[in-house]
Amino acid sequence: VSVQRISVNACLKIQLALTSLRSLAAVSSIEISRAAQEEDGERAEDEKGSTQHGMVEWTPLLVVQVAALFILAGLAEIGGGWMVWQAMREGKPWWWALIGSLILVGYGFIPTLQPLDDFGKLYAVYGGVFIAMSFGWAAIFDGYRPDMGDYIGSAIALVGVGVVLFWPSSSTS
């Protein structure tokens, strides 16, 4: 009974976190869209045309918004996949798999809220975030104890995220 209560509480916490981050993502998406429209108007007026397509001018708010969307995507993908895993491999009720699958469908839409234009670059960056979040999820929900290799690997992945995300782009895509 206590395991079932913990499982229900875990599901409720996941749902609350996803709802909160979804609200943040919706507001962020609107603000980013407005800023992008204003910036596009300014670029059209710029005689030099020196800003490349796909380049992002990073502000602290934009960094927070992008990070929040990556966290939301991670929670949705890892949480949805974990719920399916629990139903299929750990004997949880069938509806866990159904809810997990619905969360995974929702996850597919989250990257479209990002201000980054390049799908491949977006998913490459997300991959590094996913690595670190997966270890965190396993520690919280499965009692997994990361070892030094897990921490070092996650740190390397997150450094890679920073390089890929913030390195000045020479791409013209």
N, C-alpha and C positions, 0 to 999 in steps of 0.2 A: 504494500500500500504506500509506503514512504517513497519507494522508487517511482511509482506512478505519479505521486504528488510532485516529486522533483521534476519529472518529465513534463508534466502539465505546466509547472512554474517556468521551466526552461522555454517551453513553447510560447508562453505568454510574454516572457522577457524578450525573446527573439521578435515576436510580433510587435511589441511596443518599440523596440529599437528600430525595426524596419519602418514603422509608421512615422516615427520622429525623423529619421533620415530621409524618408520620402518627402516629407513636408519641406525639409531644408533643401532637398534637391529641386523641388518644384520652384521654390522661391529663388534659389540660386540660378536655375535655368532661365527664369524670366529676366533676372538682373543681368546675366551674362549675355542673353539675347539682345537686350536693350543696349548694353555697352558695345556689343559687336556691331549693331546697326549704326550707332553713333560713330564708331571707329571707322566703319566702311565708308560712311559719308565723308569723314575727314580725309581718308585715304584718296577718295575720288578727287578731292580738292587739292591734294598734294601734287605739285608740279613734278617732283622728282620721281614719285612712285617707288620709293626705295624700300617700302615694307613688303616682304615676300608673302605670298599666300600661305596660310598655315602657320605663320609665325604668331606667337602669343606674347603679348607684353604682360609679364607677370607682376601682379600686385599682391600684397598680403591677403586681401580678401579673395582674390582668384585662387591663390594657393590653398586657402582653407576650403573653398568651394570644390575644387578639384579633388582634394584629399577626402572630403566628406562623401563625394560621389564614389570614389574608389572604395571607401569603407562600406558604403551602402551596397555596392556591387559584391564585395567580399562577403558580407553578412548574408546576402541573398544566395550567392552561389554555394558557399560553404554550408550555410544553414539548411538550404533546400536539399543539397546533396546528402548531408548528414541525416536528415529526416528520412530520405529514401533508404539510405544505408541501414538505419535503425529498423525500419520496417522489413527490409528484405533479408538482413543478416543477423539482427539481434532480437527478432521476435516481437517487435512493437506492432500495434494494430495497423491494419491496411490503410486507414485514413491518414496515418503519418506519411506514407508514400504519396498519397494524393495531395496533401498539403505541401509536402516537399516539392512535388512536381509543379504545382502552381507557383510556388515561390521561384523555382528555376525559370519558369516562363517569364515571370516578372523581371527576373535578373537580366534576361535578354534585352530588355528595353532600357535598362539603366545607363549603359554606355552612350546611348543616343543623347543623353542630357549633358554630356561632357562638352566643353568648348573646344576640345582638340579636334582637328579636322581629319587627321590621318588614322584610319581604323587600325592598321597594323601597328603603328607606334603606340596607340592607345592601349591595345591589348598586350603589347610587349611590356609596357610600364605596369599595367594591371597585374601581369604575371608575377612580377617581383613583390607587389603588395600582397597578392594571394598567398605566396609562399610563407611570408611572415604571419599573416592572419591565420593560416591553416594550423600552424604550430600553437598559436594562442588559443584557437578554438579547441584543439585537442587537449590542451592543458586544462581549460575551464570545464569542458563538457565530458571529456573521456578520462580525465585524470592522468593524461600523458605527461611525462616529465622530460622536457627537451634536454638534450645533452649539449656539450660544448660545440659539437659539429653542427647541430641544429641552429644554435645561436649564431655561429660564424657564418653558416650558409645563408641564414636570413639576413644578416648584416650585409653580406656581399650582394645579395639580391636587392636590398634597399639602397645601397650605394649605386648599383646599376640603375635603379629607378631614377635616382637623382641625376645621374649623368645623362640618361636618355631624355628625361623630361626637360632639364634646364640647360643642356648644352646648346649653344647657338646653332641653329639649323642652317645647313647649306643646301637643303633640299628645296626644289622648286615645285613640289607636288601640291 
